[in-house]
Amino acid sequence: MQTEDLGQLIYGMAQKAQVASTSLMAISSEKKDKALLNVAELLLEHKKNIQLENQKDLKAGKEKGLSKAMLDRLELSDAVIESMVHGLKEVVALPDPVGEVTEMMKRPNELVVGRMRVPLGVIGMIYESRPNVTVDAAALCLKTGNAIILRGGSEAIHSNIALAEILRKALEQENLPADSIQVI
């Protein structure tokens, strides 16, 4: 793919993420939590498919001569998938920070001023060889009402795409914008 084409692709993704982020800002905590629980269910339901895609990455990694430590980080074993499911449930248990007001104070002119937590909008994240980060980062962004564009290491591309499909499917099940979570 040429640089111009890649730039256009990413620009298009960013535009879609921006549109998605505006609707995420107003989503209820319950709806976000339900989508996260859907992700957990879908991870377990599609575990074999995820692991088949992960095997492609592991095979390519071995052929490229990745170290044992790198291959361990890349592997989506049963235990790693269970850990992702557990992590999603922990995120659901967290209070929703969106709309929280802190540091209220009354000014000398009687004006009451405070700070309110609001979503940032769109977050871009680059990370390497740990496909479980795809789910972790997406979960935290969804909980905080942000869209995310993820760029994982090329050694985990099949795994990341499989996980992104699950994340997007879970969003669609709750009528949330699938473009809130995208993988480059």
C-alpha positions as CSV (number, residue, x, y, z in Angstrom):
1,M,0.0,0.0,0.0
2,Q,1.4,3.4,-0.9
3,T,1.9,6.1,1.7
4,E,-0.9,8.3,0.2
5,D,-3.3,5.4,0.3
6,L,-2.4,4.5,3.9
7,G,-2.8,8.2,4.9
8,Q,-6.3,8.3,3.3
9,L,-7.2,5.1,5.0
10,I,-6.2,6.3,8.4
11,Y,-7.8,9.7,7.8
12,G,-11.1,8.0,7.0
13,M,-10.8,5.8,10.1
14,A,-10.2,8.9,12.2
15,Q,-13.3,10.6,10.7
16,K,-15.5,7.6,11.5
17,A,-14.0,7.4,15.0
18,Q,-14.8,11.1,15.5
19,V,-18.4,10.7,14.5
20,A,-18.7,7.6,16.7
21,S,-17.2,9.4,19.7
22,T,-19.8,12.1,19.7
23,S,-22.6,9.5,20.2
24,L,-20.5,7.6,22.8
25,M,-20.3,10.6,25.0
26,A,-24.0,10.4,25.9
27,I,-24.3,6.6,26.3
28,S,-25.5,5.4,29.7
29,S,-23.2,3.5,32.0
30,E,-25.6,0.5,31.8
31,K,-25.4,0.3,28.1
32,K,-21.5,0.6,28.1
33,D,-21.3,-2.1,30.8
34,K,-23.7,-4.4,28.8
35,A,-21.5,-4.0,25.7
36,L,-18.4,-4.9,27.8
37,L,-20.2,-8.0,29.2
38,N,-21.1,-8.9,25.6
39,V,-17.4,-8.8,24.7
40,A,-16.6,-11.1,27.6
41,E,-19.3,-13.6,26.4
42,L,-18.2,-13.4,22.8
43,L,-14.5,-14.0,23.8
44,L,-15.5,-17.2,25.4
45,E,-17.9,-18.1,22.6
46,H,-15.3,-17.5,19.9
47,K,-12.3,-18.7,21.8
48,K,-11.3,-21.4,19.3
49,N,-11.5,-19.0,16.3
50,I,-9.4,-16.4,18.2
51,Q,-6.9,-19.1,19.0
52,L,-6.8,-20.3,15.4
53,E,-6.0,-16.7,14.2
54,N,-3.5,-16.4,17.0
55,Q,-1.8,-19.6,15.8
56,K,-1.1,-17.9,12.5
57,D,0.7,-15.1,14.3
58,L,2.6,-17.6,16.5
59,K,3.7,-19.6,13.4
60,A,4.8,-16.4,11.6
61,G,6.6,-15.3,14.7
62,K,8.5,-18.6,15.0
63,E,9.5,-18.3,11.3
64,K,10.7,-14.7,11.9
65,G,12.8,-16.0,14.9
66,L,11.0,-14.2,17.6
67,S,12.3,-15.0,21.1
68,K,10.5,-17.3,23.4
69,A,9.5,-14.3,25.6
70,M,8.0,-12.5,22.6
71,L,6.1,-15.6,21.6
72,D,4.8,-16.0,25.1
73,R,3.5,-12.4,25.1
74,L,1.9,-13.1,21.7
75,E,0.1,-16.3,22.7
76,L,-3.6,-16.1,23.5
77,S,-3.8,-19.2,25.7
78,D,-7.0,-20.3,27.6
79,A,-5.5,-18.6,30.6
80,V,-4.9,-15.3,28.8
81,I,-8.5,-15.3,27.4
82,E,-9.9,-16.0,30.8
83,S,-7.8,-13.1,32.1
84,M,-9.2,-10.8,29.4
85,V,-12.8,-11.9,30.5
86,H,-11.9,-11.2,34.1
87,G,-10.4,-7.8,33.2
88,L,-13.6,-6.9,31.3
89,K,-15.7,-7.7,34.4
90,E,-13.4,-5.6,36.5
91,V,-13.8,-2.6,34.2
92,V,-17.6,-3.1,34.4
93,A,-17.4,-3.0,38.2
94,L,-15.6,0.4,38.0
95,P,-17.7,3.5,38.5
96,D,-18.4,5.4,35.3
97,P,-16.1,8.5,35.4
98,V,-18.1,10.4,32.7
99,G,-20.0,13.3,34.2
100,E,-18.4,13.1,37.6
101,V,-18.0,16.5,39.2
102,T,-15.1,17.2,41.5
103,E,-13.5,20.2,43.3
104,M,-16.6,22.3,43.6
105,M,-15.9,25.7,45.1
106,K,-17.8,28.9,45.5
107,R,-16.0,32.0,44.1
108,P,-16.1,35.3,45.9
109,N,-18.7,36.5,43.4
110,E,-21.0,33.6,44.5
111,L,-20.3,31.7,41.2
112,V,-20.0,27.9,41.9
113,V,-17.2,26.4,39.9
114,G,-16.2,22.7,39.6
115,R,-14.5,20.2,37.3
116,M,-16.5,17.7,35.3
117,R,-14.9,14.6,33.8
118,V,-15.7,14.3,30.1
119,P,-14.5,12.0,27.3
120,L,-11.5,13.1,25.3
121,G,-13.1,12.0,22.0
122,V,-10.8,9.8,19.9
123,I,-7.7,8.1,21.3
124,G,-5.0,6.5,19.2
125,M,-2.8,3.8,20.7
126,I,0.3,2.1,19.4
127,Y,1.5,-1.1,21.2
128,E,3.4,-4.2,20.5
129,S,2.9,-8.0,20.5
130,R,0.3,-8.3,23.2
131,P,-3.0,-8.9,21.6
132,N,-4.8,-8.9,24.9
133,V,-4.0,-5.1,25.0
134,T,-6.5,-4.7,22.1
135,V,-9.3,-5.7,24.5
136,D,-8.0,-3.9,27.5
137,A,-7.5,-0.6,25.8
138,A,-10.9,-0.8,24.0
139,A,-12.7,-1.6,27.2
140,L,-11.2,1.3,29.1
141,C,-12.0,3.7,26.2
142,L,-15.6,2.4,26.0
143,K,-16.0,2.8,29.7
144,T,-14.8,6.4,29.5
145,G,-16.9,7.2,26.4
146,N,-14.0,7.5,24.0
147,A,-13.5,6.0,20.6
148,I,-10.1,4.3,19.9
149,I,-8.0,3.5,16.9
150,L,-5.5,0.7,17.7
151,R,-2.3,-0.1,16.1
152,G,-0.8,-3.3,17.5
153,G,2.5,-4.9,16.4
154,S,2.5,-6.5,13.0
155,E,3.4,-9.8,14.6
156,A,-0.1,-9.9,16.2
157,I,-2.2,-8.8,13.2
158,H,-4.4,-11.8,12.8
159,S,-5.1,-11.9,16.6
160,N,-5.9,-8.2,16.7
161,I,-8.2,-8.3,13.8
162,A,-10.1,-11.3,15.3
163,L,-10.4,-9.5,18.7
164,A,-11.5,-6.3,17.0
165,E,-14.3,-8.1,15.2
166,I,-15.5,-9.4,18.5
167,L,-15.4,-5.9,20.1
168,R,-17.2,-4.4,17.2
169,K,-19.9,-7.1,17.2
170,A,-20.5,-6.5,20.9
171,L,-21.0,-2.8,20.2
172,E,-23.4,-3.6,17.4
173,Q,-25.4,-5.9,19.7
174,E,-26.1,-2.9,21.9
175,N,-26.7,-0.5,19.0
176,L,-23.5,1.4,19.8
177,P,-21.3,2.7,16.9
178,A,-18.9,-0.1,15.8
179,D,-16.5,2.6,14.5
180,S,-15.8,3.4,18.1
181,I,-13.2,0.6,18.0
182,Q,-10.9,0.3,14.9
183,V,-7.7,-1.6,14.2
184,I,-5.1,-0.4,11.7
